Amino acid sequence: MANVDGGTLPQGDESPKKHHTNLEVTDEDEDYCPIEQVKLTVPATDDPTMPVLTFRTWFLGLISCVMLAFVNQFFGYRQNNLYISAVTAQIVTLPLGKFMARVLPTRTFHVPLTNWSFSLNPGPFNLKEHVLITIFASCGSSGVYAVGIITIVKAFYHRQLNPVAAWMLVQTTQMLGYGWAGLFRKLLVDSPFMWWPENLIAVSLFRALHEKEKRPKGQLSKQQYFIAVFVASFAYYLIPAYFFPSISAVSVVCLIWKDSILPQQLGSGLHGMGIGSFSLDWSAIVSFLGNPISAPGFAIINTLVGFFLVMYVMTPLTYWLNAYDAQKFPIFSSHTFDHSGQPYNISRVLNPKTFDLDIPGYEGYSKLYLSVFFAFTYGLGFASLAATVSHVGLFHGTTIWSLWSKAKDNLHGKMDVHTRLMRKNYGQVPNWWFYAILAAVFGLSLYACEGFDKQLQLPWWGLIMACVMAFFFTLPVGIIQATTNQQIGLNIITEMVIGYVYPGRPLANVAFKTYGYISMTQALGFLSDFKLGHYMKIPPKSMFVVQLAGTVVASCVCFSTSWWLLTSIEHICEPSLLPDGSPWTCPGDDVFYNASIIWGVIGPLRMFTSHGVYGAMNWWFVAGALAPVPIYLLTRKYPEKKWIRLINAPLILGATMSMPPARSVNYIMWGIAGIFFNIYIFRVHKKWWARHAYILAAALNAGIAFMGVLLFFSLQSYGVNGPEWWGLDADDHCPLATCPTAPGVVAEGCPVH
């Protein structure tokens, strides 16, 4: 999912994020496992004779990693930002692994001059191979946040960037977290009280996939069902991707009222409130919010409540009250503006030689203005951050403190059954492996920042400060995530800190944010995967090797894909200059670019204090901190009403954090699909849901991905973008929705009031 300041947040599998309440802790001597949920889900057995790092593991793992990294980065530049999760690879590689086990030769090969030998086919395809292949795939699916920096430099600021510096930035930001993970591994992985609830869903899915399947009479097997849906999705996507892109966002109101601003503001699914808009393109449903089929019902409802309050209450109220001169600007936009309502001319405030803020130019020009929706998006970001801390403290504070205290007390004490099996059967990863990576990557990071004529603008002390922040937050945020499934993001904190300390430098701001925020996120992702391997009894050294190799490979693929697209597609990320039907609009990177202006060039001092326009937005921190309190009090007063506990203030306040680049039509269709599959189908046809839901989600996404890539290489890369007609426009035909309504403001293609 994209965050409020653009870029792509690293994503794992599309597993539902659940809030676990009424946690039961037991202390039995036989097969000791103190967390009841883990005891019920994870088998307390192991077969150490299973081959793990086999040829099949490396082949299918590397292929999955490369494919997912390429496809997700490829689609990241397109209007509908499709995301393919590792769940897809988890499902697809199972029949492939079994097929390889049937057809590959069993002959043993000996490596000359060594005692090492291997077989292409060491036996039946097993669960541990499948887990490692999925870990490989997740490295490719999680994305590379630093690629956004490369994109805004080349496509938006139109400046040169040394490719070696860019490659080092990508690699170091992805791998720095391995050091933090090694430092906290014993506490956050080995402790039975740090249980990482999300991994239990992955364990359940692995067990379900490897159980003996008996095909119901008259029905398709899971593999047959996957193939059928994949073929249908592949064939259908030809229509919205090539022949009729306009069906990705259909705005009924705009088709009726073609010459009026207000109806188009209300009806536009891409540039307005989206009333009456819909989409006939699955990629528009899953592009920014993840797959609705795998989102839990309570999360869907909370998100839709937040979307409704923001889009249909707060936005029209503030716009028509003209808060912050809202009517000078579009009602919904991620762009920046000056005091007269014109696009902010960044060249007037940015020194072309030093690439930092030109103070005289800024003072002689204008303060920075945002659309009212975009401004309140930042306010809601502040509120969501504060609400997460408050919510976790109120609802999970006692549990977290209890589990953390037990984890500390049990650091060298009693092992649960899973730790006992791991210690008995497998050697641990030496600590010096982590420390060596930390030292080497930190040295490369210093060189990337200080070398190459300091193109990244971040000084050595800034890198150290980013690392200190990441190190400081990894343990407390990791404890929260390992016990409640909630991760507190550091993106707003990091860009705010460097914005105050080192203002006026856009690349320094985004580089600091990436080193400080993503290294912590990578560390927690590494620890989460390590805990999954712990539950599935994967040798720790094999886990380490796979994660390290997957990270390096995925970073190289994402960087290469990005560099290739940025240097081969003319006018990429410039919608006004692209030909009709071209999908290369870079909606996420457009937000990331504007965030670099807001936090980097202008800086928070000139934006969110009395020196700027939006100083009052800081009150959202207070509002967010207080929001969970009444919900908590109601749960205490009415404990029998279970539905009250499902009201989640952080989810409601953070519901629209993906807007922009996500639009109203994305939320509307995501909500409809989510309610249909995960509330109606889940309750009424639970057996069908259990058997087919994840497979359906994976097949739909896979079909879109294959057709999208095929179209690009066969037609679009040669400039063949489909037949020229009204439906070729990748827009909802609501041109007046972006018009200002304040008197005297002139905008191209808009009437002047």
N, C-alpha and C positions, 0 to 999 in steps of 0.2 A: 504494500500500500504506500501511496505517496504521502508525504507529510506536508504540513502547512507551508513550509518554505521550499517546497519542490524537492527534486531529486527522488530517488527511489529507496525507500527503506528496504534494508535487507529483509527478505521474507523467507520463512521456512515452509514446511508443508501447510496445506490448507486445513490443518486440523483445527477443530473448534476450540476456542479459548473458553474454558469453563471456570466458574467460581465454585470452589469446593467448600462447603460449609459443614458444620457438625462433624469435624474431623475426629476419627476414632483412633486412639493410640493404645496399643496393647503391649504386653511384655511377657510373652510366653517363651519358655526355655526351648521347646522343641520347634525346630525350623523358625527361630526367632525372626520376626519381621514387625517392627513397631507401628507401621502405617497400614491400616486395615485395607485401604484401596489397593496398595501395592500387593498385599498378601493375596487378595482376591483375583488380581489380574496377571501377575508375573509368576510363571511357574518356577518353583524352587528346585529346579533340576538343571543338569548340564551334561553335555556329551563332549568332552575335550578331544575326542578322536575325529570330530568333523573337520575336514579341510576348510580353510578360511580364505587365505590370500591365494586363490587359484587363478589359472588363466582366465576362467569365466568371470571371476570377480574383476580382474583388471580390464578385460575386454569390454564387458557390458558396463562396468563402472565408468571407464573413460569415455566410451561412446555416449552414455547418458549425460555425463558432466558436460561434454563438449556441445551436445545437441541442445541441452536446456540453457546453457550459458549463451549460445549463439542465438537461439530463438527468442529468449527473453530480452536480450540486448537489442536484437533486430526489431522486435515489435515495440521496444521502449521509445523509439523515435516516431512511431506512427500515431495517427489520431486516436485509435482505440488501442490502448496499451495492454495487450494481452499478456497474461502471466501464466506460465506453465509450471505447476508445482512438482516437487519430487514425488508426490503421490502418483502422478502419471507414470513416471519411470518405475515406481514400485509395482504398479500393476502390469505394465507392458513387459518388464524384464523377467517376470516370473515364467510365462510360457517360453520366452526366448532361452532362459537358462535351462529349462527342462528339455527344450529341443536340442541345445548344444550337448546336454548330457546323453542324449540318444544317438547323436550322429558323429561326435568327435572321436578320434582314435584314443584308445586307452594306453598307448605305448608310452613308456617312460623315457625322457630325454635327459642325458647327462651333460653338464656344462664342463667343457675341457679344463684341465688344470685345477679343478675344485672338486669338493665332495658333494656339490649341490646337484640335485636332480629334480625334475618336475614332470608332470603329466598334463596334457591338454584336457584330460577327462578323468579326474580322480574318483569318480563315482557319481551317485545321484546328486542333482542340484539341491543344495540344502539351505536351511533357514539362515545360517550365519553368513553364507555368501550373499544371500539376498539383502540382509541388513547392511552389509558393507557397500554393496552396489547402490542402495538407496542413500547411504551417507555420501557416497561419491556424487550422486545426482543432486543431492541437496546443496552441495558446494556450488554446483552450476546454476541452480535455480534461485539462489539467494540474492544474486545481483551484486554489482560493485558500485558502491555509492560514489566513489571518487571519479568515475567516468563522467558524472555530471559536471565536474570542474573542467574537464577537457572539452566537453561540448560547449559550455558557455564561453570559454576562451576563444574557440575557433569559430563557432557559428553565430554567437551573439556579439561578443566584443570585437571579433574579427582581428585577433592578434595571433602572432606566431607562438607556438609552444614546442619546445624541444621534445621530440618523441621519446627520447631516453628518459628525460625528466618526467614525462607523463606516465611512462611505463613504470618507473620506480615509485611514483606516487600511488598508482593503482596497487602494486604489489605490497608496498610497505603498510598502507592503511588497512589492507586485508589481513596481514600477518602479524601486526603488532600485538593484537589481542591474544595470540598464543602465549606470550609471556605472562600476561595477567592470569590466563587460565591455569598455567602451570603453578603459579604462586598460590592459588586458592583451590586447587583441585581436591586436596585432601578434605577440606571442609565442605565443598559444594557437590562433590561426586561420591566420595567414599562414605560419607556419613549417611546412615539410613534415614535420618530425619530430614534431609534435603532430598525431596522425592520427585520433583519436577513433574507435576501432574499431567502436562501435555503429552509426555512420553508414554503414558499408559494407553492413550488412544492409538499411538503407533504400534505398541506391543499387541494390542487387541487386533489391529488390522493385519499384522504379520501372522498372528496365530490363525486368523480366519482364512487368510490366503493359502496357508500351508496345511490346513485340514483337508482330509479326503472329501472331494466334492462328488455328490451324487446328483446328476442332472435330473431335475423334476420332469416327469413325463409330460410331453407336449410343450416343453419350454426350452429355451436356449441355454446352453452352458454360459458361464461367466465370460469365457473367451469369445464364444460366438456372439454374445450380446455386445461385447466391446467392439468387435469388428463391424457389426451391423451399424452401431451408432457412429463409429468412426467414419465409415464410408458415407453415411448420410450427411454428417457434419462437413466432411471434406467437400462433397458435391455441392451442398447448399451455399457454402461460404463463397463460392464463385460469384454469386449474385451480389451480396453487399460489398464484397472486396473489389469487384471489377465492373460489373454491368450496371449496378444500381446502388451506389454508395449512399444515396440519400435516405434509404430505408434504415440506416443506422440511427437516425434521429428524425422522426416524423412529428411535426408540430401542427396539430389540427387547427388551432386558433389562428396561426399565421397564414394558413391556406385560405381562411375565410376573410380575415381582416388584413389585407395586404398593404394598406397605406396608412396604418395608424400605429403610433409608437406604443401606447399603453397596452393594447391587446397582445402585441408581440413581446413586450416585456413580461407579461403574464404567461404567455403560451410557449415561448421558446424553450426547448429542452436543452439547448447548448449555451444560450446567452441570457437566459432569464429564469423564471420561476418554474417553468415546465408543466403548467397546468394543461392537461389534455395531450401531453406529448407521450410518445412511446417509441420503441425500437423493435425491429425485426431481425436484429443481428446479435447473436449470442456473445460476440466479442465485446459489444457495448455493455453487456450485463456484467461480465467478469473482469473488465479491463482495469478498473481502479480499486474496486472494493473486495477483490477476491471472489472465490466461487461461492455463490449463495447456497449451494447444495450442502456444503460442509460447514456452514455457519450455524451455531446453535440458535434455537428459536428465540430465547430471551435476548440474545445479542441483536438479532434482527429487529425485534420490536423496539428495544432501546435506541438503536441507531435510527430507525424511522421516526420515533418520537422526537429525537434531537434534530433530525433533518426538517421535520414539519415545523418545529418551533423556530428554527433559524430561518428557513426559507420562506415560510408563509406567515410568520408573525413578526420576528425581529427585522428582517430585511425590508419588507414593505413599509413597516412603521417608521424605521429610521430614514428610509429613502424619501418617503413623502413628507416627513417632517424636516427634510433637508439637513440632517445632521452631517457635520463636517463638509458642508457644501456638496452633499451627495448628488444633487441633480445636475451638477456640472459634468459628471462622469457617467459611464455606463452603470446600470444597476448591478451587473455581474461582470467582473473583469479582474484578471490578475496583473494587469499592466500598471505602470506608474504614470502620474500626470502632474502638470504644473498648476499654478493658481488660476490660470485662465481656462482650464479644462482640456488643454492640448497634451498629447503624449510628451512625457518628460524627456527633454533633450539632454541625454546623458553626456554628450560631447561638450556641453557648455560648463559642466562642473567637474569633468575628469581630465586631469593633466595627461596629454597624450604621450609625453616622454617618461614621466615617473609612474604613470598609471595609478595615481591616487587623487584624492579630493582636492580640487582647486578652490580654496576658501574664498578668494575674491570673486571668482566666477559664480560660486554658489550664492554668496550674499547679494550679488547683482542680478540674480535670476529669480529663483523661487524655491520655497519649501516644497517638499515632496508630498504629493497627495495620492490617495488610493481610492478605489471604488469602496462604497460603504460596506459591501459584503466582504471584500478582501481585508479591510481594516478590522472588522469584527472577527474575521477568521483568526487573526493574530491574538485578539483579546480572548477568544475562546480557547486558543492554544495555551495561553497563560492559565486560564481557568481549569482546563483539563489537566494540566500538570499539577496544579495545586490540589485539585479534587482527587487525583490518583493517590497522592501522598495521604490526604485526609481519609479517603475511603479505606485504603489499606490499613492505616492506623486504627480506625474505628472497628472495621469488620474483621480484620485478620491480625490485629496487633498482638492479642493474647496468644493466638496460635503460633505466630511467627516467633514471639519471644520464647514461648515454651519449647518449640522445636529447636531454636537456635541455642538455647541454654542446654538442652539435651545433647545437641551436636557437639558443643564445646566440651561438656563433661564426658562425653563418650569418645572423644577424639582418639584416645589410645585404649579404649575400653572394649566393651562387648560388641562384636561384629554381628550384623544380621546375616541371614542365610545367603544372600546374594554376594555380599562382600567376602564371606567365608569361602564360597565356591570360587570366586575370582582369585583370591589369595592362594588357595590350594592348587589351582590348576594352571595359573598363568603368572608370568613375571610382570612387574610394574614398569611403567615408563620411567627411565632415570630422570631426575629433576634437571640434570645438566642439559638435557635435550631442549627443555623449555628455556633455560637461561641462555643457552647459546643462540637460539633463535631470537630471543629478546635483544641480546647485545648486537647481533648482526643486523637485525631489522632497524633498530634504533640508529645505528651508524649509517645505514643507507638512507634513513629518513632525514638525518642531518645533512647528508650530502645532497639529497633531492631539494631540500629547502635552501641551503646556503650556496649550492653550486648552480651552474647553468644561468649565470647572471642574475640569480635570485628571482627567477621568473614567477615563483610561487609566492613571493612577498613575505612569507612567514619566517621571522628571524629564529635563531636557535633557542632563545629563551621562550618564544611562543610555543615551539614544539615541546619543550620540557614542561611548560605549564599545561599543555593539552594532555601530555602523558600523565602528569600528576593528577589531573581531574579524572581521567579514565581509570587510573589505578585506585583512586580514593572511592569512586562510585561502584566499581565492579563487585566488591563484596556485599555492600548493603542492597544494591539492586538485585544482585544474584540471589541473595537470601529471599527477597520478596518474590522473585520469579520462581525460585525452586519450591516455594511453599504455597503460592497463590496463583501462579500462571500470569501475573501482571508484570510487565516490564516498564519501568519509568524511563522515558526517552530523555536524552541529554541535549538534543539538537537545539532547543530554544535557549537552554542555559549556556551552552558553549558559544553560540553566535552572539549572545548578549554580552558575555564576559569579554570576548575579544573585541567586540564592537565598541565597548567603553574604553578598554585598555589601549587598543591599537586601531583607531577609527580611520576611515577614508581609504582603506585598501581592500578592494573586493576579494581578491584571490587569497589574501592572508586570512580573511574571515572564513571563507568556505574551506580552506585547507585546515585551519585550526578546528573548525567544527568537525571535519572528517576524521582527523587524528584523535580528537577527544571523544567523539560520539561513537564512531564506527569501531574503533579498537575495543571499546567496552562491549558493544553489541556482538562483535566477532568472538570475543572471549566467552560471552554467555552462550552464544550459539555452539561454540566448541564444547563447553561444559555440558550443555543439554544433550548434544550428540554422544558425549562420553558416558553420560548417565544412561542413555538408551543402550549403548554397547554394554554397560554394566548389567542392565536388566536382561539383555539377550545373551550374555556370557561370551562376548567377543574379546579375544585377547587384546589387552590395552595397547600393546605395541602395534598391532595390526590396525587398530582404530586410529592411532596417531599417524601412521604412514598414509593411510587412506585420506584422512582429513588434510594433511599437509599437501599431498599430491593433488587432491581435488581443489584446494584453494589456489595453488599455483597455476594449475591448468585453467580453471575458471577465470582467473584474473587475466591470463594471457588471451583467452578467447574473447572475453568482454572488451578488453582494450583493442584487440585487433579488429573486431567487428565495428566498434565505435569509430576507430581511426579510418577504416575503409569507407564507411558510410559518409563520414564527415568530409572526406576528400574526394568522393566519387559522385555524390548526388548534388547537383547544382541547386543552390538556394535552399538547401535543407534547413529546416527550422524557421523559414521565412514564408509563412502562408500567403502573404500578399503577392509574392513573386513565383510561387509554385504553379504549375499547370493544373487545370481542372482535373479532379479525380486523384491527384497526388496525395498520398496519406502521410507524407513526411513532415508533419506539423510540429512535432516535439512538444506536446502540451506539458509534460512534466518538467522538461528542461527550461521551458519558458517561465514557469513559476520559480524554478531554481535561480534563473538569471535575475529576475526581479527581486528575489530575496537577497541576492548578492549586492544589489543596489541599496536596498532598504537597510540591511544590517552592516554591509561592508563600506560602500561608497559614502552614503549619508550618515549612517551609524545610529544606534539607539538614542544617543544623547540628543540628536537633532530630529528624532522621530517620536520617541516615547517619553519625553520630559516636557517641561514648560517651554523649551526651545523649539519644539516641533508642534505638530498639529494634534497628535494622538496621545498626549500625556495621560488622559483619563483612562486609557486602556489598562493601565496598571491596576485599577480597581478590580479587574477581572481575577487577579490573583486572590484577592480577599473573597470574592463571590465564589470562586471555585473551591477554596478551602472550607467554606461554610456549607456548600451545597449538600454534601453527604450527611450532615448532622441531622436534619429533620427526618431523613429516611431511616437513619440508625435509631433515632428515638422512637419512630413508629414501629420498627421491628421489635424493640424492647417492650413496647406497650401492648402490641398485638402479636405475640410470638406464634399464635396459631394460624395467622394469615401468611402462608408461605409466599404468596405472590409479591408481598412487599419487599422481601429479600432479593427479588429479581430486578428491582428498580436499581439501576446502576448509574450514579451521577457522572463518573468519568466517561462512560460510554455515551451518555446523552450529550454532555458538553463537548465531547470530542467527535461527535457523529459526523460533522462536516469538515473534519481536518483534511480530507482528501479533495476538498473543493477549494479552489481549483487545484489540479487540472480536471478532476472529476466534475461532471455537470449534473444538472437536475435529472435529465433522462436516465443517466447511469444509476442514480439512487432509486428512482421510481421503478425501473425495470428490475434492479437487483432486489428491491423489497418485494415486488410481486412474485418473482421466482422463489425467493427465500420463504415467503409465507406459504406458497403452494407446496414446495418440496419438504421443507423442514418443520412445518406446522400441520398442514392438512395431510399430506402423504404420510408423514412420520406418524401421525396419530391414527389415521384411518386405514392405511395400508402398510403397517410397520414391517411385515415380512418382506414385501417388495422393496421397501426402502433399505432394509438391512442387506438385502442381496444385491441390489442394483445401483444404489445412490452414488457411491464413490466411483463405480465403474462408469456410470453415465457422465459424471463430471469430468473424469479423465478423458473419455472418448470424445466428448464435445470439444474440449480444449485441444486435444491432439489433432483432430480433423482440421480445425481452424489453422493451427500452426503449420501443418504440412501444406495446405492450400496457399496460405499467405506467402510462404517461402517459395513455393513452386511458381506462383504468379510473378513474383519479383524477378526471379532468375530467367524465366522464360519470356516475359513480356515487358514488365514495367522498367527493368533495367535498360531496355532498349528504347524507352520513351513511348511505348505503346500503353496508354492508360485507359483504354476502353472507348466505346463509341461516344461521340460528342452529343449530348442531349441534356435536358433539364435534370434528370436523375443522376448524372455523373458527379454533380457537386457534392462534396463530402460535408454538407452543411444542412441545416434544417429550414433554410429559406425564410429566415426571420431577420433580414438586414437591419430593420429599424430597432430591434431589441437592444442594440449597442449604442443607440443615440442618446445624447444628453437631453434633458428637458428643461434646464435652466435657461432663462431668457438671455439671448445674445451670444450663447456659446455656439461656435461654428465647428462642425465635424463633417468630414467628407461623406457624401451620400445621405445626409440627414437634413430634415427641415429645420430652419432656425425659428425659435419661438420669439 
